[in-house]
């Protein structure tokens, strides 16, 4: 049984064949998924999915790229949604210095507000980090995010940054890039992080693993991520599948 901790089945790319995508995931042994809503449209669709499928849960938050569009009422809405029994985390939130739609200071402010909300509602957080390692770590520390912990989603940083995040009560989640031939960092991280703090994800429809790189990703492919981690660590695939599922269920409070 696998747990894909980060899917975007609420994306337009799945509009025409969602049921087939979900069937393929189940055939591949995916028993649980967390669908991530990160703006008004995707949050609404995420809530629709968790109300329809019993094995799908949700994380709701505001993406750093769109931080400039976030209003105070959106924060109130996130707080309201946090009481839904199948909303298991807040996010994805964080910093993205690759795109310049939202100024860095606004991104940081929106990030801090969401961490503060997570502590208030006692939910773990899902972190999006692109080209912002040190600022992410600094804000998590300053806001005492260790109180709720969470996930460094699709982690692409160094082993040293991973260790800092582990010390702050975060899990490290790996996706498709760990299967890429020249992806040195994710492979190093896959070997270094304690197995009881590792998670697997697809981030579908993005970042499809080898041999589907460049194509639409889907939850069934999370199996390839788990297989790669097992191979890198010299472990049985079943052990990695079971442990990462256990880790995710414990983190999200799913029984």
C-alpha positions as CSV (number, residue, x, y, z in Angstrom):
1,X,0.0,0.0,0.0
2,X,1.4,3.4,-1.1
3,X,0.6,6.9,0.1
4,X,1.0,9.6,-2.5
5,X,1.4,12.6,-0.2
6,X,1.1,15.3,-2.9
7,X,-1.2,15.2,-5.9
8,X,-2.9,17.9,-8.0
9,X,-5.8,15.8,-9.2
10,X,-7.7,19.1,-9.1
11,X,-5.6,20.4,-12.0
12,X,-7.1,20.9,-15.5
13,X,-4.9,18.2,-16.9
14,X,-7.1,15.6,-15.2
15,X,-10.4,17.0,-16.2
16,X,-11.1,14.4,-19.0
17,X,-10.0,11.1,-17.4
18,X,-9.9,11.5,-13.7
19,X,-11.7,8.2,-13.0
20,X,-9.2,6.3,-15.2
21,X,-6.3,8.0,-13.5
22,X,-7.7,7.0,-10.1
23,X,-8.2,3.4,-11.2
24,X,-4.6,3.1,-12.4
25,X,-3.4,4.4,-9.1
26,X,-5.4,1.8,-7.2
27,X,-4.0,-0.9,-9.5
28,X,-0.5,0.3,-8.7
29,X,-1.2,-0.1,-5.0
30,X,-1.9,3.5,-4.0
31,X,-4.3,3.4,-1.1
32,X,-4.1,7.0,0.0
33,X,-3.6,10.5,-1.5
34,X,-3.4,14.1,-0.4
35,X,-4.7,16.5,-3.0
36,X,-3.3,20.0,-2.6
37,X,-5.3,23.2,-3.1
38,X,-3.1,26.3,-3.4
39,X,-5.5,29.1,-4.6
40,X,-9.2,29.7,-4.7
41,X,-10.0,27.5,-7.7
42,X,-7.9,24.5,-6.7
43,X,-9.0,24.6,-3.1
44,X,-12.6,24.4,-4.1
45,X,-11.9,21.5,-6.4
46,X,-9.8,19.7,-3.6
47,X,-12.8,20.0,-1.2
48,X,-15.0,18.4,-3.9
49,X,-12.6,15.5,-4.3
50,X,-12.3,14.7,-0.6
51,X,-16.1,14.8,-0.4
52,X,-16.4,12.3,-3.3
53,X,-13.5,9.8,-2.7
54,X,-13.0,8.2,0.7
55,X,-9.3,7.5,0.2
56,X,-8.4,11.1,-0.8
57,X,-7.5,13.7,1.8
58,X,-6.6,17.4,1.3
59,X,-4.1,20.1,2.2
60,X,-5.3,23.6,1.7
61,X,-3.1,26.7,1.5
62,X,-1.8,29.6,-0.5
63,X,1.0,29.1,-3.0
64,X,3.9,31.6,-2.8
65,X,3.8,32.5,-6.5
66,X,0.3,33.8,-5.9
67,X,1.0,35.4,-2.5
68,X,0.2,38.8,-3.9
69,X,-3.4,37.7,-4.6
70,X,-4.1,36.5,-1.1
71,X,-6.6,38.5,1.0
72,X,-7.4,38.4,4.7
73,X,-10.7,36.7,3.9
74,X,-8.7,33.8,2.2
75,X,-6.9,33.3,5.5
76,X,-10.3,33.1,7.3
77,X,-11.5,30.7,4.7
78,X,-8.4,28.4,5.3
79,X,-9.2,28.5,9.0
80,X,-12.8,27.5,8.4
81,X,-11.7,24.6,6.1
82,X,-9.2,23.4,8.6
83,X,-12.0,22.0,10.7
84,X,-13.1,19.6,7.8
85,X,-12.3,16.1,9.0
86,X,-10.5,15.3,5.8
87,X,-8.4,18.4,5.6
88,X,-5.2,17.0,7.1
89,X,-2.6,19.8,6.5
90,X,-2.2,23.4,5.5
91,X,-0.3,24.2,2.3
92,X,1.3,24.2,0.0
93,X,3.0,27.4,1.4
94,X,6.5,28.7,1.3
95,X,8.8,30.7,-0.9
96,X,9.4,30.6,-4.7
97,X,12.2,32.8,-6.0
98,X,12.2,31.4,-9.5
99,X,9.1,33.3,-10.6
100,X,8.7,37.0,-9.9
101,X,4.9,37.5,-9.8
102,X,4.9,38.0,-6.0
103,X,7.6,40.2,-4.3
104,X,9.7,38.3,-1.8
105,X,8.5,40.4,1.2
106,X,4.9,39.6,0.4
107,X,5.7,35.9,0.0
108,X,7.4,35.9,3.4
109,X,4.5,37.7,5.0
110,X,1.9,35.3,3.6
111,X,4.1,32.3,4.6
112,X,4.4,33.5,8.2
113,X,0.7,34.1,8.4
114,X,-0.1,30.5,7.3
115,X,2.4,29.0,9.7
116,X,0.8,31.0,12.5
117,X,-2.6,29.7,11.4
118,X,-1.4,26.1,11.3
119,X,-0.2,26.5,14.9
120,X,-3.6,27.9,15.9
121,X,-5.5,25.0,14.2
122,X,-2.9,22.4,15.1
123,X,-2.3,21.1,11.6
124,X,1.0,20.2,9.9
125,X,2.2,22.3,7.0
126,X,3.3,21.4,3.4
127,X,6.3,23.5,2.3
128,X,7.0,24.6,-1.3
129,X,10.6,25.8,-1.7
130,X,12.1,26.9,-4.9
131,X,15.6,28.6,-4.8
132,X,14.9,29.8,-1.2
133,X,16.6,27.3,1.1
134,X,18.0,29.6,3.7
135,X,15.0,31.9,3.9
136,X,12.7,28.9,4.3
137,X,14.8,27.5,7.1
138,X,15.1,30.8,8.9
139,X,11.3,31.5,8.8
140,X,10.4,28.0,9.9
141,X,12.8,28.5,12.9
142,X,11.7,32.0,13.7
143,X,8.0,31.1,13.6
144,X,8.6,27.9,15.6
145,X,7.1,25.7,12.9
146,X,8.5,22.7,14.7
147,X,5.4,22.9,16.9
148,X,3.3,21.5,14.1
149,X,6.0,20.1,11.8
150,X,5.1,18.9,8.3
151,X,6.5,18.1,4.9
152,X,9.3,19.5,2.8
153,X,7.5,18.7,-0.4
154,X,9.4,17.5,-3.5
155,X,12.6,18.2,-1.6
156,X,15.5,19.3,-3.8
157,X,17.9,20.7,-1.3
158,X,21.1,19.3,0.1
159,X,21.6,16.7,2.8
160,X,22.6,19.5,5.2
161,X,19.4,21.5,4.6
162,X,17.4,18.2,5.0
163,X,19.0,17.6,8.4
164,X,18.1,21.2,9.5
165,X,14.5,20.5,8.5
166,X,14.5,17.1,10.3
167,X,15.6,18.9,13.5
168,X,12.5,21.1,13.1
169,X,10.1,18.2,13.1
170,X,9.7,18.0,9.3
171,X,9.5,15.0,7.0
172,X,11.3,14.9,3.7
173,X,9.2,14.0,0.7
174,X,10.7,12.8,-2.6
175,X,9.1,12.7,-6.0
176,X,10.0,12.0,-9.6
177,X,13.4,13.8,-9.6
178,X,14.9,11.0,-7.4
179,X,14.6,8.8,-10.5
180,X,16.4,11.1,-12.9
181,X,19.8,9.8,-13.9
182,X,21.8,13.0,-13.0
183,X,19.7,14.1,-10.0
184,X,22.6,13.8,-7.5
185,X,21.1,15.7,-4.6
186,X,17.7,13.8,-4.3
187,X,19.6,10.5,-4.5
188,X,21.9,11.6,-1.7
189,X,19.0,12.7,0.4
190,X,17.1,9.4,-0.3
191,X,20.0,7.5,1.3
192,X,20.7,9.9,4.2
193,X,17.3,10.6,5.7
194,X,16.0,8.2,8.3
195,X,13.4,5.9,6.8
196,X,10.9,6.8,9.5
197,X,11.0,10.5,8.2
198,X,10.7,9.8,4.5
199,X,7.6,10.3,2.4
200,X,6.9,9.7,-1.3
201,X,4.9,11.8,-3.7
202,X,4.3,12.5,-7.4
203,X,3.3,16.2,-7.5
204,X,1.3,15.1,-10.5
205,X,0.7,16.2,-13.2
206,X,4.2,17.7,-12.8
207,X,7.7,16.1,-12.5
208,X,6.9,12.6,-13.9
209,X,9.6,10.0,-13.0
210,X,11.8,8.2,-15.4
211,X,10.8,6.7,-17.9
212,X,7.8,9.1,-18.2
213,X,9.8,12.3,-17.7
214,X,8.3,15.1,-19.7
215,X,4.9,13.5,-19.9
216,X,1.9,14.0,-17.6
217,X,2.5,12.6,-14.2
218,X,-0.1,10.6,-12.3
219,X,-0.4,8.9,-8.8
220,X,0.3,5.4,-10.2
221,X,3.8,6.5,-10.8
222,X,4.6,7.0,-7.1
223,X,5.5,3.3,-7.2
224,X,8.5,4.2,-9.3
225,X,9.6,6.7,-6.7
226,X,9.4,4.1,-3.9
227,X,11.2,1.5,-6.0
228,X,14.1,4.0,-6.6
229,X,14.4,4.8,-2.9
230,X,14.4,1.1,-2.1
231,X,17.1,0.4,-4.6
232,X,19.3,3.4,-3.4
233,X,19.0,2.2,0.2
234,X,19.4,-1.5,-0.6
235,X,16.0,-2.3,1.0
236,X,13.1,-4.4,0.0
237,X,10.5,-2.3,-2.0
238,X,7.7,-3.5,0.4
239,X,9.5,-2.2,3.4
240,X,9.8,1.3,1.8
241,X,6.1,1.3,0.7
242,X,4.9,0.2,4.2
243,X,7.2,2.6,6.1
244,X,6.4,5.7,4.0
245,X,2.7,5.0,4.2
246,X,2.9,4.5,8.0
247,X,4.9,7.8,8.3
248,X,2.3,9.7,6.3
249,X,-0.7,8.3,8.2
250,X,1.0,9.2,11.5
251,X,1.8,12.7,10.3
252,X,-1.7,13.4,9.0
253,X,-3.5,11.7,11.9
254,X,-5.2,9.1,9.6
255,X,-6.2,5.9,11.3
